[in-house]
C-alpha cells in the first residue's frame, strides 16, 4: 500500500525534469535561427509588428478593366488610309538584288527634293492605277512604273516619239486602240493609256511567264526579248533577265523600278525622306457631255484653273472637247460641275468652223475674227505665216456656224490646203519647151490627206522627203510639252560607275 502511494510524486518529478531538459535543448536552436522568421508560428509578435501585420492583411482594392467590346462582324476588306501601305501590301514580284539596284536606290535617296516633287506630281494618278491593278490581279509594283517612264508627267514626250505617263510610241498605241488624231492623243489620256499599258504588260507577261522579262519587253520590245532568249537557249545559258544580252537602257530599266520598290516598300525610309502622304481614296471621276465643250468652259464649271484641268485631261490637242468624250473631274468637284452645267445658259463652246473661199494668209483671217495669227496658228497647229488655199477649214472664235462645227467634229482632222507662193525664179522668165507653167498666186498645189489630217503635196510625195517649205499640208506633230527626262528621273542609259546626269 505504501509503495503504490509514493509512485505518483516520482512520476511528476520525472515529467518536470523532462520539460526542463527540452527547454534547455530548444534555447540554442532559437539562438541559431535568430528571429524565428522561418518558424512564424513560434514567433511572438510585438505590438508594432501586430499593427503592420493588420495593415498587410487588409484587402487591397484593384480596378479591373473591362474587356473591349468587339464588333459582331469584323470586315477584313477595310482598306488602309495610306496608299503607300496598300501598294506595299500588293507587292508580288521577285526582288532583284544587284549593284545596279543599289546604285539607283542611292541615286534617288540622294535627291529627296526631286523625289518629293515627283510624288507630289503623281498625286492624281496612282489610286486609279492601283484600283486597275488589283482588279486584274497584277502586282502593285507596276503602279511605280510611270516614275521610271515619265516621272508621272502626262505630257512627257521622248526623242523616240513616246508620249504620256506610260510612254507609248505611236505604233504600240494604235495596236492597243489609243486614238491619235488632230483632236486628241489618247496616249496622254490618264484612263485610256493606263488600261492600254496594263493590257500590254499582261500580254507580255503571259508570253514570258516572268515579270522581269515582261518589263524588259515593255522597254525593248517583246520580239527583241524573245530573240535574246532563243540565243541563250542555243548556247545553253540561263534565260532569266540578268542573263540576257540587252541594250544598256533595258539593262538599267528593271533596277530602277526595284530601287523605287525598295524605297516605297520601307515606311521608315519614306518618313526619313519626307515623301508626301497619298490618301487611299479616288482622286477623280469621269463623265461625258453630249455637246462639244471648251476646255476653258469645262474648267470654269468645275471651279478649276485651266492648268489644273489640263493636268487631268492632257490628251486634248484643241481647245474644244468633242461630244461624248470622257472628261476627268476631281471627285470632290463632280457635284459642282454637274450643278453648274445644269444651270449654264450660255454656249458651251466659243469656237466655230470657217471654210476658206479664196487663198489668204492667216493674219488676214485672224483680223476678220478679232484674234491674232499666233492664236489661230496655235489652235489649228499651223505656222503663223502660212497661206491657206480655197477649201481649207479652220477653227476660229465665234458661235455663228454651229452646223459647220458639228460637221468638223465628225472628221478626224480638218483639211488644210497650203497655197504656194509665186516663184520668183520661174515666173517672169521664158519658159522652156515642155516645162510646167508657173502657178498663179491663188492656185493651190494638189494635196493628199490621210485620215489623221497629215499630208504632203504631190511634189513632195514624189520626191519622197515629205519636207517642203510651203508646198505641203500642215501636220500637227504630237506636242512636246515636256521632255521625257524630267527632274527626279535618272538618265535612261546611265552607267553605275559614272555619276548620272540630272
PAKOL-449841 format. One record per residue (C-alpha): x, y, z. Coordinates in steps of 0.1 Angstrom, whole numbers, plus 5000, padded with zeros to 4 digits. Last residue first. Example, Ala and Ser with C-alpha at 12.3 -4.5 7.8 and 13.67 -1.06 7.14 Angstrom:
% PAKOL-449841
513749895071 512349555078 
This chain:
% PAKOL-449841
520556543860 523356333846 524256013864 527655993881 529655723864 530355363875 526655283876 526355363839 523455593830 521455483800 517955613809 519155903829 517655923864 514256083868 513856333896 513656633873 512156543840 513556333812 510656253789 510756613779 507756833783 505056993763 506356843731 503056843713 502456543690 503056673655 500356873638 500656843600 500457143577 499757013542 502657063518 504157313494 505257573519 508857493530 509057143517 509556813536 507856493527 511156353515 509956113489 510456343460 507156223446 505456293479 506956643480 505656723445 502156583451 502056793483 502156613516 499556513541 498556483578 494956503588 494856183607 492856013580 495456073553 495456373530 496956413496 497456753482 497356923447 499057263448 497057563455 496257833428 495758183442 499058333433 499058163399 501257853393 504257903370 503757703338 505157353336 508257303313 507857123280 509557393259 511457623283 509657903300 510958253293 511358433326 508758633346 507958343368 510458063374 512858223398 510458453416 508058163424 504658293435 503858153469 502157823472 498757773489 498757533518 495557333520 494457253555 491657003556 490256953591 491056633611 489456313622 486156433609 482856443629 483856753648 484156943615 480456873606 479356983641 481457293637 479857373603 476457333619 477357563647 478557843624 477858163644 479458083677 482758263674 486458223675 488158033646 488757663640 489857643604 488857463572 490757493539 488657483507 490457773490 494157783498 495757883531 498858103533 501058013563 503058283581 501758203616 502657833611 499857583618 498557363645 495057493644 494757643679 498357753679 498257913644 494958083652 496458233684 499658343667 497658503639 495858713664 492158753672 489358983661 487758733637 488458923605 491959013617 492758643622 491758563586 494158823573 496958713597 496458353585 497158443549 494658423521 493658193492 489958233484 486958053499 488457953533 486057753554 485457863590 484357633618 483257773651 484657823686 483257973717 481957643731 479557563759 477057823747 475458033775 472657933799 474557713824 472457593854 472757223845 476557253838 476957443871 475257163891 477156893873 480557063878 479857133915 478756773920 482056643905 484256883923 485356653952 486056373928 488356583907 487056593871 488156383841 486156433809 485256123788 484356223752 480756213743 480956533724 484356663712 486456873736 487457213723 490757403729 492557153706 495156883712 493256723740 495056433758 496156623789 492856603807 493756573844 496756803842 494657013817 492057083844 494757203868 496257433842 492757573832 492157663868 489257473885 485757573896 484357273878 482257483855 485257713848 487457423839 484857283815 484457633799 488257673795 488457323778 485557423755 482557193753 481056993725 477656853735 476656523749 479056583779 480756283794 481756193830 484856073847 485856063884 489056193902 491256153933 489855823945 490855733981 493955583997 495455914007 498955993994 501356114021 504356314007 507856184009 509856324039 512956124031 513155984066 509355914066 509555714033 512655534046 510855424078 507855314058 510155084036 508354954005 508355293989 512255293989 512854933980 510154953952 511855263938 515155073936 513454773920 511955003894 515355153886 516854803886 514254693860 515354963834 519154963838 519754663815 516954793792 518855123787 522154943782 520854733754 520354353760 522354033764 520253813787 521553663820 520153923844 516553883830 516353503831 517353283801 520253083816 522852973790 523052663769 524252843739 521052783719 518952873749 520853203752 520153293716 516453203719 516153423750 517653723732 515353663702 512353663726 513553983742 513854163708 510354043698 508854163731 510054513726 512854693744 511154883773 507954683776 509854363767 512354423796 509354473819 507854143807 511253973812 511254103848 507653993853 508253633842 505853403825 507253503791 504253543768 501653583796 503853853810 503954013775 500154023773 499754143809 502054433803 500254533772 496754523788 498154713817 499554983794 496355003774 494155053805 496555313819 496655493785 492855513784 492455643819 495155913820 494856023784 498356113771 498555813748 494955913740 496156183716 493356433708 491756633681 494156603651 494456233656 495755953679 493255723694 494755453716 493455123703 496154893718 497954843685 497555213678 499455303709 502155053700 502655223667 502655573681 505255513709 503655473743 505455643771 503355523801 502655863816 502256013781 504256013749 506855813730 508155993699 511655823702 513056163712 510656143742 507456333751 506356383787 502856543788 501456313814 504456373838 504556093863 508356083863 507855963827 508955603823 510655533856 508155713878 505455573855 506455223867 505555283903 502055143900 503654833884 504954733919 501254663925 501554323911 498554223888 495354063899 493354243872 491054433896 494154493919 496054653890 493054873880 492555003915 496255063919 496355273887 493355483898 495055543932 498355633915 497055923893 496056253910 499156263934 501856193908 503156553907 503556533945 505456213942 507756363915 508356673936 509256463966 511756253946 513356573933 513756713968 514956373981 517856363956 520556143973 517855883980 517055853943 520655793933 521255563963 518455343951 519855373916 523255243926 521954973949 519754833921 522654853897 524854663921 522554363923 519454243941 516254183921 513154103942 510653863927 507354043920 504354033943 504054363960 500354413969 500854504006 503354773996 500854943973 498254954000 500655084025 501755354000 498055443996 497755544032 494255504048 494455134045 491454954031 488854754051 488354414034 488654214066 485454344080 484954204115 481354124124 479754154159 482154434167 484354384197 483754544231 487054564249 487154364282 486554574313 489554704332 489954564367 490454824394 492354684424 491254744461 493654594486 492054394515 493754444549 496254164560 499154384554 497654654576 497054404604 500554274601 501954624605 499954684636 500954344651 504554424644 504254744664 502754554694 505454274693 504953944676 505653614693 507453394669 506953014671 504353014644 506453214621 509152954620 511353064592 511353414607 512553264640 514253604648 517653434651 517753084638 520852984659 519753154691 516352974689 518152644684 520452714713 517452754736 515452454724 517752194742 517552374776 513752384773 513652004765 515651934796 513352144817 510351964804 512051624810 512851724846 509251814852 507951494838 510351294861 509251494892 505551424884 506351054880 508051044913 505151214931 502750944916 504850644927 504650714966 501150584973 501650254955 504650164977 502750255009 500050005000 
